[in-house]
């Protein structure tokens, strides 16, 4: 596996697995025992022994590289004393360690390996054929031992196809953040990396190689994008491919090739209804890309590829343009349209470009008006800004789906399924996923509240899928990425689990008589109050502890970022400190939802949550929960 990034003509090579299978095995040390003895120095024998021990451990796991190529070395020696004749050095430009960073955020042991090599290289150098080797990277050995990371699909294991983009959007969240510590370098996924990841993916175990935390931007900026997708499809022909693109590369030739990769679903970030608005606010490259993007919905409809359209209503665009785009997507039978409520950071906009509350309210008002005009679901995100409830409120129905034709509509509140009461959106999800998977069931009976009245609606299950219409036809196939939503055509936002509140109760009860501070986002706070009410008598746990609630904002980003998944450890440290100073109470423990951390317990900047405890001397407990996507 390769741990460095090398610049080549504007593109980059980056991965820990890249090119491993093509490497001649004869160039690699067969075993740590074969490593040649270290060159000794007269005055540093103890240091030599320690360094040798460290290198032996490291070289059991990795092989060194120079410029991305594996190298064979003969020995390792300390750097000569000044004035001593030096060996001829294999001079090559040093390569930065962005790739190591992108993987170490998910696998901290890679950082340990890198740090060990860097310490060794500050003291000495690898020597091969009488020359000092400018080792600038490493590759993991025996990848089978590293192929145990969770990968629900082959797509998860492949990861980002490209972290380049061919647009320069007014509303890009990345603007100004290059120096904040979040940027992980520009990378194009190579065909060799794909081959390696295909080899070590297990569909049965749902495991694969260590994932990268690099950004996923325009996949078609990678010239090998279509070939990568075709290889993925050949390896797992029944797995869905989900692709997010700006649409600027979706020519008829490309769309026709994508149609052969079914099952496939696209999310197309149109962000405009006219070429003028798109060109002015997104600045696509090369020329003509805006025209290609705006023609793509009709092509996707022609080739019957289900797709979602999205729009960021930035103030530089009139809201009438947003409305026109929704109408365009409705004519082309999109699965839904996502309206991304605009946000910004202090790095991109030191002065606020708009007032969030008034402008978001204006956007939502336009969306409400459009719902009376079009048939496709309109889904503002984050959904919890408008939908301040855990209750299962329907956001819309897919065109020509059973739910649509049965008469379910936006705003219906599901209160019963098959005469059994339901209270939350995840609860409805579990109910319907189970029923949709049962091929013997013919229909599902809903009781919904509509305009203060209870209405019963029976939604038939698809029996003969060949008779279904686009776009529902493809979404009713097995293992659709929308699950039961695709099967019945019913759209409902994600939401918090009631079991999370039960787990919160259990955590708090471990600290009887203590001060417990619970941190929650502004968006989640109404759901928290509602969830506590649903717990009823179980919520009496707050009487056993001094239970406090605070709503820290994403101050690291500043701006109007309100989603808690964007918290950083520094946010929690600073705002807990402020809360202590303001309240005069020092909590014995702080509980925080885990959704802002990756699987290794690190935030967006790669900082471990344990740094909170080290800096404040206060225990931090994680409330297990998943990210709410929509």
Residue pairs with C-beta under 8 A, 6 or more apart in sequence:
1 15
1 16
1 17
1 18
1 20
1 62
1 139
1 140
1 143
1 146
1 209
2 13
2 14
2 15
2 16
2 17
2 18
2 19
2 20
2 65
2 68
2 99
2 137
2 138
2 139
3 16
3 62
3 65
3 97
3 99
3 100
3 103
3 110
3 113
3 114
3 137
3 138
3 139
3 140
4 14
4 65
4 68
4 95
4 96
4 97
4 98
4 99
4 100
4 136
4 137
4 138
5 12
5 13
5 14
5 95
5 96
5 97
5 98
5 99
5 185
5 187
6 12
6 13
6 67
6 68
6 95
7 95
11 186
11 188
12 185
12 186
12 187
12 188
13 68
13 187
13 188
13 190
14 98
14 99
14 102
14 185
14 187
14 188
14 212
14 214
15 99
15 187
15 189
15 190
15 193
15 196
15 212
16 99
16 103
16 110
16 139
16 140
16 209
16 210
17 140
17 143
17 193
17 196
17 197
17 200
17 209
18 190
18 192
18 193
18 196
19 68
19 139
19 190
19 192
19 193
20 139
20 140
20 143
20 196
21 192
21 195
21 196
21 199
22 192
23 70
23 139
24 70
27 70
27 71
27 72
28 63
28 70
28 72
28 141
29 35
29 59
29 63
29 72
32 56
32 59
32 60
35 55
35 56
35 59
36 73
36 74
36 75
36 76
37 52
37 75
38 48
38 51
38 52
38 55
38 75
38 76
38 77
39 75
39 76
39 77
39 78
39 127
40 48
41 47
41 48
41 78
44 78
47 123
48 78
51 76
51 120
51 123
51 124
54 116
54 119
54 120
55 76
55 116
55 120
57 116
58 113
58 116
58 117
58 120
60 141
61 113
61 140
61 141
62 113
62 117
62 138
62 139
62 140
62 141
63 70
63 138
63 139
63 141
64 70
64 71
64 73
64 117
64 126
64 133
64 135
64 137
64 138
65 71
65 135
65 136
65 137
65 138
65 139
66 90
66 92
66 133
66 134
66 135
66 136
66 137
67 92
67 93
67 95
67 134
67 136
68 95
68 137
70 139
71 126
71 128
71 133
71 135
72 128
73 126
73 127
73 128
73 133
74 127
74 128
74 129
75 126
75 127
76 120
76 124
76 125
76 126
76 127
77 124
77 125
77 127
78 123
78 124
79 123
79 124
79 125
80 86
86 132
87 127
87 130
87 131
87 132
88 130
88 131
88 132
89 125
89 131
89 132
89 134
90 128
90 131
90 132
90 133
90 134
91 134
92 134
92 136
94 134
94 136
95 136
95 137
96 185
97 114
97 137
98 184
98 185
98 187
99 137
99 185
99 187
100 110
100 111
100 114
101 184
101 185
101 606
102 184
102 185
102 187
102 212
102 213
102 214
103 110
103 210
103 211
103 212
103 213
104 110
104 111
104 114
104 606
105 213
105 598
105 600
105 602
105 606
106 149
106 210
106 211
106 212
106 213
106 598
106 599
106 600
107 146
107 149
107 210
107 600
108 600
108 602
108 608
110 210
113 138
114 138
117 135
117 138
121 135
125 132
125 133
125 135
126 132
126 133
126 135
127 133
140 146
143 196
143 200
143 209
144 200
146 200
146 209
146 210
147 200
147 201
147 202
147 207
147 208
147 209
148 207
149 207
149 208
149 209
149 210
149 211
150 156
150 206
150 207
150 599
151 157
151 201
151 206
151 207
151 208
151 211
152 206
153 206
153 236
153 239
153 240
154 198
154 201
154 203
154 208
154 232
154 235
154 236
154 239
155 232
155 239
155 240
155 241
155 242
156 208
156 211
157 197
157 200
157 201
157 208
157 209
157 211
158 189
158 194
158 197
158 198
158 228
158 232
159 189
159 197
159 211
159 212
159 214
159 216
160 187
160 189
160 212
160 214
160 215
160 216
160 217
161 188
161 189
161 216
161 219
161 222
161 225
161 228
162 187
162 188
162 189
162 216
162 217
162 218
162 219
162 220
162 221
162 222
162 225
163 184
163 185
163 186
163 187
163 188
163 214
163 215
163 216
163 217
164 186
164 187
164 188
164 217
164 218
164 221
164 222
165 217
165 218
165 221
165 246
166 218
166 220
166 221
166 246
166 248
166 284
166 285
166 286
166 289
167 218
167 246
167 248
167 282
167 283
167 284
167 285
168 282
168 283
169 271
169 281
169 282
169 283
169 312
170 281
170 282
170 314
170 316
171 271
171 281
171 312
171 314
171 342
171 344
172 348
173 343
173 344
173 345
173 348
174 183
174 215
175 345
175 347
175 348
176 345
176 347
176 348
176 349
177 183
177 345
177 347
177 348
180 347
180 556
180 605
181 605
181 606
182 604
182 605
184 213
184 214
184 215
185 214
187 212
187 214
188 221
188 222
188 223
188 224
189 222
189 224
189 228
190 224
191 224
191 227
191 228
191 231
194 228
194 231
194 232
195 231
196 209
197 208
197 209
198 231
198 232
198 235
200 208
200 209
201 207
201 208
201 209
201 235
202 208
203 236
203 239
213 598
216 244
218 245
218 246
218 248
218 249
219 225
219 243
219 244
219 245
220 245
220 248
220 249
220 254
222 228
225 249
226 254
226 257
226 258
229 241
229 243
229 258
229 261
230 257
230 261
232 239
232 241
233 241
233 260
233 261
238 263
238 478
238 479
239 263
239 479
240 263
240 264
240 265
240 479
240 480
240 481
241 261
241 263
241 264
241 265
242 264
242 265
242 266
242 267
242 481
243 258
243 264
243 265
243 266
243 267
244 266
244 267
244 269
245 266
245 267
245 268
245 269
246 268
246 269
246 270
246 271
246 282
246 284
246 289
246 293
247 268
247 269
247 270
247 292
247 293
247 294
247 296
248 284
248 289
248 290
248 292
248 293
249 289
249 292
250 268
250 292
250 293
250 295
250 296
250 299
250 300
251 292
252 299
255 296
255 299
255 300
255 302
255 303
255 305
256 303
258 264
258 266
258 303
258 305
259 303
259 304
259 305
262 305
262 474
263 474
263 477
263 479
263 480
264 305
265 305
265 306
265 307
265 308
265 335
265 474
265 475
265 481
266 300
266 305
266 306
266 307
266 308
267 307
267 308
267 309
267 310
267 338
268 293
268 296
268 297
268 300
268 307
268 308
268 309
268 310
269 310
269 311
269 312
270 278
270 293
270 294
270 296
270 297
270 309
270 310
270 311
270 325
270 328
270 329
271 278
271 281
271 282
271 310
271 311
271 312
271 317
271 325
272 278
272 281
272 282
272 290
272 293
272 294
272 311
272 317
272 321
272 325
273 294
273 321
273 322
273 324
273 325
273 327
273 328
274 294
274 321
274 324
275 290
275 291
275 294
277 317
277 318
277 321
278 284
278 290
278 293
278 294
279 290
280 316
281 314
281 316
281 317
282 290
284 290
284 293
294 328
297 307
297 309
297 328
297 329
297 332
297 334
298 332
300 306
300 307
300 332
301 332
301 333
301 470
304 470
304 471
304 473
304 474
305 474
306 335
306 470
306 471
306 474
306 475
307 334
307 335
307 471
308 334
308 335
308 336
308 337
308 338
309 325
309 328
309 329
309 334
309 336
309 337
309 338
310 337
310 338
310 339
310 340
311 322
311 325
311 326
311 337
311 338
311 339
311 340
312 340
312 342
313 319
313 322
313 339
313 340
313 341
313 342
313 363
314 342
315 342
315 353
315 354
315 359
319 362
319 363
319 366
322 339
322 363
322 366
323 366
323 369
323 370
325 337
326 337
326 370
326 374
326 376
326 378
327 370
327 373
327 374
329 337
329 376
330 337
330 374
330 375
330 376
333 376
333 399
333 400
333 470
333 471
334 376
334 471
335 376
335 377
335 398
335 471
335 475
335 482
336 376
336 377
336 378
336 379
336 396
336 398
336 491
337 376
337 377
337 378
337 379
338 379
338 380
338 381
338 630
339 363
339 367
339 378
339 379
339 380
339 381
340 381
341 360
341 363
341 380
341 381
341 382
341 385
342 354
342 359
343 356
343 559
343 560
343 561
343 562
344 352
344 353
344 559
344 560
344 561
345 557
345 558
345 559
345 561
346 557
346 558
346 559
347 557
347 558
348 559
349 559
352 559
352 560
356 560
360 385
363 380
364 380
364 386
367 378
367 380
370 378
371 378
371 396
371 410
375 399
375 404
376 396
376 398
376 399
377 395
377 396
377 397
377 398
377 410
377 491
378 395
378 396
379 395
379 396
379 491
379 493
379 630
380 386
381 630
382 523
382 562
382 563
382 628
382 630
383 395
383 493
383 494
383 630
384 493
384 495
384 523
384 524
384 526
384 527
384 628
385 523
385 562
387 393
387 395
387 493
388 526
388 527
389 526
389 527
389 530
390 423
390 424
390 425
390 495
390 496
390 498
390 527
390 530
390 531
390 534
391 413
391 423
391 424
391 425
391 530
392 413
392 414
392 422
392 423
392 424
392 425
392 427
392 428
392 492
392 495
393 411
393 412
393 413
393 414
393 425
393 492
393 493
394 408
394 409
394 410
394 411
394 412
394 413
394 414
394 448
394 490
394 491
394 492
395 410
395 491
395 492
395 493
396 409
396 410
396 491
397 403
397 404
397 408
397 409
397 489
397 490
397 491
398 404
398 471
398 472
398 475
398 485
398 486
398 489
398 490
398 491
399 469
399 471
399 472
399 489
400 468
400 469
400 470
400 471
400 472
400 489
401 472
401 475
401 476
401 488
401 489
401 490
402 459
402 460
402 461
402 462
402 472
402 488
402 489
403 459
403 488
403 489
403 490
404 489
406 457
406 458
406 459
406 460
407 457
408 446
408 448
408 457
408 459
408 490
409 450
411 450
412 448
412 449
412 450
412 455
413 448
413 449
413 450
414 422
414 428
414 446
414 447
414 448
415 421
415 422
415 447
415 448
415 449
415 454
416 422
416 446
416 447
417 428
417 431
417 432
417 435
417 444
417 445
417 446
417 447
418 444
418 445
419 445
419 447
420 431
422 428
422 431
423 498
423 534
424 495
424 496
424 497
424 498
425 492
425 493
425 494
425 495
426 494
426 495
426 496
426 497
426 498
427 498
428 492
429 483
429 484
429 492
432 444
432 484
432 487
432 488
432 490
433 483
433 484
435 441
435 444
435 461
435 484
436 461
436 483
436 484
436 487
436 488
441 461
442 460
442 461
442 463
443 458
443 459
443 460
443 461
444 458
444 459
444 461
444 488
445 456
445 457
445 458
445 459
446 456
446 457
446 458
446 459
447 454
447 455
447 456
447 457
448 454
448 455
448 456
448 457
449 455
459 488
459 490
461 487
461 488
462 468
462 476
462 487
465 473
465 476
465 477
468 476
472 486
472 489
474 480
475 482
475 485
475 486
475 487
475 489
476 486
476 487
477 486
480 486
480 487
484 490
485 491
485 492
493 630
494 628
494 629
494 630
495 527
495 628
496 524
496 527
496 531
496 625
496 628
497 625
498 531
498 534
498 535
500 531
500 593
500 623
500 624
500 625
501 528
501 531
501 532
501 534
501 535
501 539
502 535
502 538
503 623
503 624
504 518
504 591
504 623
505 535
505 538
505 539
505 541
507 591
507 621
507 623
508 516
508 518
508 541
508 542
508 544
508 545
508 547
508 591
509 541
509 544
509 545
511 545
511 588
511 589
512 544
512 545
513 544
513 545
513 546
514 545
514 546
514 587
514 588
514 589
515 545
515 546
515 548
515 585
515 586
515 587
515 588
515 589
516 545
516 546
516 547
516 548
516 587
516 588
516 589
516 590
516 591
517 548
517 549
517 550
517 576
517 579
517 587
517 589
517 590
517 591
518 547
518 548
518 549
518 550
518 590
518 591
518 592
519 549
519 550
519 551
519 552
519 572
519 576
519 590
519 591
519 592
519 593
520 528
520 549
520 550
520 551
520 564
520 593
521 551
521 562
521 563
521 564
521 567
522 551
522 553
522 562
523 562
523 563
523 564
524 564
524 593
525 549
525 551
528 549
532 539
533 539
541 547
546 585
548 583
548 585
548 587
550 575
550 576
550 579
552 567
552 571
552 572
552 575
552 576
553 561
553 562
553 571
553 575
554 561
554 562
554 563
554 564
554 566
554 567
554 568
554 571
555 571
555 574
555 575
556 567
556 568
556 570
556 571
556 605
557 566
564 593
564 595
564 596
565 595
565 596
565 627
566 596
566 604
567 592
567 596
567 603
568 596
568 603
568 604
568 605
568 607
569 603
569 605
569 607
569 608
569 609
569 611
569 612
570 605
570 607
572 590
572 592
572 612
572 620
573 611
573 612
573 615
573 616
576 587
576 590
576 612
576 616
576 618
577 616
580 586
580 587
586 618
587 618
588 618
588 619
589 618
589 619
589 620
589 621
590 612
590 618
590 619
590 620
590 621
591 620
591 621
591 622
591 623
592 620
592 621
592 622
592 623
593 622
593 623
593 625
594 622
594 623
594 624
594 625
595 625
595 626
595 627
595 628
596 603
596 604
597 603
597 609
597 622
600 608
601 608
601 609
601 610
601 622
602 608
602 609
603 609
609 620
609 622
610 620
612 618
612 620
613 619
613 620
